[in-house]
């Protein structure tokens, strides 16, 4: 007989991933690392949606996950394109240098 993992374990893992991602966004200055931490936060939310979807036996959470994955794909494409363009002008990926681009 297969035993299921309790919902609390998924929620603890999701909270840990989200906390690590939020700390990375707040602490790190490298733009690529910040984008990866935002992706980690989105995946933590996805894990929570999937866990609750399975717990409640509803497909609604899984539908939200597909929507979040679409937003994440657009965020990666736009973020990397913006980063490449900014890197051409300043030759760095440090977020503090990009602050000087304010008009």
C-alpha positions in Angstrom: 0.0 0.0 0.0 1.4 3.4 -1.0 1.3 6.1 1.7 0.8 9.7 0.7 3.0 12.5 1.8 1.1 14.8 4.2 0.0 18.2 3.0 2.1 19.9 5.7 5.3 18.6 4.2 4.5 20.2 0.9 3.6 23.5 2.5 6.8 23.6 4.6 8.9 22.9 1.5 7.0 25.6 -0.4 7.5 28.1 2.4 11.2 27.3 2.5 11.6 27.7 -1.2 9.6 31.0 -1.2 11.7 32.3 1.8 15.0 31.4 0.0 13.8 33.1 -3.2 12.6 36.3 -1.3 16.0 36.5 0.6 17.8 36.1 -2.8 15.8 39.0 -4.3 16.4 41.2 -1.3 20.1 40.4 -0.7 21.7 39.7 -4.1 22.7 42.4 -6.5 23.3 40.3 -9.6 20.3 40.7 -12.0 20.5 37.1 -13.2 20.4 35.7 -9.6 17.4 38.0 -8.9 15.5 36.7 -11.9 16.3 33.1 -10.8 15.0 33.9 -7.3 11.8 35.3 -8.7 11.4 32.0 -10.6 12.0 30.1 -7.4 9.3 32.1 -5.7 6.8 31.3 -8.5 7.6 27.6 -8.3 7.0 27.7 -4.6 3.6 29.1 -5.2 3.0 26.4 -7.9 3.9 23.7 -5.5 1.4 25.1 -3.0 -1.3 25.2 -5.7 -0.6 21.6 -6.7 -0.5 20.4 -3.1 -3.9 22.0 -2.3 -5.3 20.8 -5.7 -4.5 17.2 -4.8 -5.6 17.6 -1.2 -9.0 19.0 -2.2 -9.3 16.7 -5.3 -9.9 19.7 -7.6 -8.3 20.6 -10.9 -8.6 24.4 -10.2 -5.1 24.6 -8.7 -3.5 22.9 -11.7 -5.2 25.4 -14.0 -3.7 28.2 -12.0 -0.3 26.5 -12.3 -0.5 26.5 -16.1 -1.3 30.2 -16.0 1.6 31.0 -13.7 3.9 29.0 -15.9 2.8 31.1 -18.9 3.5 34.3 -17.0 6.9 32.9 -15.9 7.9 32.2 -19.5 7.0 35.7 -20.5 8.9 37.1 -17.5 12.0 35.1 -18.4 11.9 36.2 -22.1 11.3 39.8 -21.3 13.7 39.9 -18.3 16.6 38.3 -20.3 16.0 40.6 -23.3 16.1 43.6 -21.0 19.2 42.3 -19.3 21.0 41.7 -22.5 20.2 45.3 -23.7 21.3 46.8 -20.4 24.4 44.8 -20.5 25.3 46.2 -23.9 25.2 49.7 -22.5 26.8 49.2 -19.1 28.9 46.0 -19.5 27.7 44.7 -16.1 24.8 42.8 -14.6 25.0 44.6 -11.2 21.6 46.0 -10.2 23.1 49.1 -8.6 24.7 50.3 -11.8 21.3 50.1 -13.5 20.0 52.6 -11.0 21.9 55.3 -12.8 19.8 54.9 -15.9 16.9 56.8 -14.3 15.9 59.8 -16.5 
